[in-house]
Amino acid sequence: MPSKEQVLRLLSQGHDYGDIAERLGIPAGRAYLIATGVPADGSDSVARGKPGREGLLTSRSQHLVNPREVNPVTRRDVHAWIRRRAWMDRPMREAARG
């Protein structure tokens, strides 16, 4: 397990958490937790007015633990599946006839 000092040293050298995670063979969210003591998923917070912690991101950190969503509405295979399901439903076919 990498140490806090290792992660902070890499941060001070200009690496971001994604680079650090790749270099150390750990997830980016874990690198953030090691460096800051705060989970990247936003389930904890640091009180305002307290001295800043090294390595804390000034904006959201959730992207370190949660991949981007995929909107299936834009997928043709999803639209085709919905059309097939609707066609198999007799009340839906009757409603489509008007």
C-alpha positions in Angstrom: 0.0 0.0 0.0 1.5 3.4 -1.0 2.1 5.9 1.8 0.7 9.3 2.2 4.1 10.8 1.6 4.5 9.0 -1.7 1.1 10.3 -3.0 1.8 13.8 -1.8 5.3 13.8 -3.3 3.8 12.8 -6.7 1.2 15.6 -6.3 3.9 18.1 -5.6 5.7 17.0 -8.8 2.6 18.0 -10.8 0.9 14.6 -11.3 -2.9 14.3 -10.9 -4.7 11.6 -9.1 -5.2 9.6 -12.3 -1.5 9.6 -13.1 -0.6 8.8 -9.5 -3.1 5.9 -9.4 -1.6 4.4 -12.6 2.0 4.8 -11.3 1.2 3.2 -7.9 -1.2 0.5 -9.2 -4.2 1.6 -7.1 -7.5 3.2 -7.9 -7.5 7.1 -8.1 -10.1 7.3 -5.3 -7.8 5.4 -3.0 -4.8 7.6 -3.9 -7.0 10.6 -2.9 -8.0 8.9 0.4 -4.4 8.1 1.2 -3.3 11.7 0.5 -6.2 13.6 2.2 -7.9 11.2 4.6 -11.1 12.2 3.0 -13.1 9.7 0.7 -13.3 10.9 -2.9 -17.0 9.9 -3.1 -18.0 12.9 -1.1 -19.3 10.8 1.9 -17.2 12.9 4.3 -16.2 16.6 4.3 -13.7 18.9 5.9 -15.1 21.7 8.1 -14.7 25.2 6.7 -12.3 27.5 8.5 -10.0 24.6 9.4 -6.5 24.7 7.9 -6.5 23.2 4.4 -5.3 19.6 3.9 -2.6 18.9 1.4 -4.0 17.2 -1.7 -7.6 18.3 -1.4 -9.3 19.1 -4.6 -11.0 22.5 -4.8 -13.8 21.0 -6.9 -15.7 17.7 -6.8 -13.7 14.6 -6.4 -16.4 12.0 -7.2 -15.1 11.5 -10.7 -12.1 9.6 -9.0 -14.4 6.8 -7.9 -17.5 6.9 -10.1 -17.1 6.5 -13.9 -19.1 8.6 -16.2 -22.7 7.6 -16.9 -23.8 6.2 -20.2 -27.2 7.4 -21.4 -28.8 4.4 -23.1 -31.5 6.7 -24.7 -29.0 7.5 -27.4 -28.2 3.9 -28.3 -29.9 2.4 -31.3 -30.0 -1.1 -29.9 -32.0 0.3 -26.9 -34.5 2.0 -29.2 -34.9 -1.2 -31.2 -35.4 -3.2 -28.1 -38.1 -0.8 -26.9 -39.9 -0.9 -30.3 -39.9 -4.8 -30.2 -41.3 -4.8 -26.7 -44.0 -2.3 -27.6 -44.9 -4.3 -30.8 -45.3 -7.5 -28.7 -47.8 -5.6 -26.4 -51.3 -5.9 -28.0 -52.8 -2.8 -26.1 -49.8 -0.8 -27.4 -50.4 -1.9 -31.0 -54.1 -1.0 -30.7 -53.2 2.4 -29.2 -50.8 3.0 -32.1 -53.6 2.4 -34.7 -55.5 5.2 -33.0 
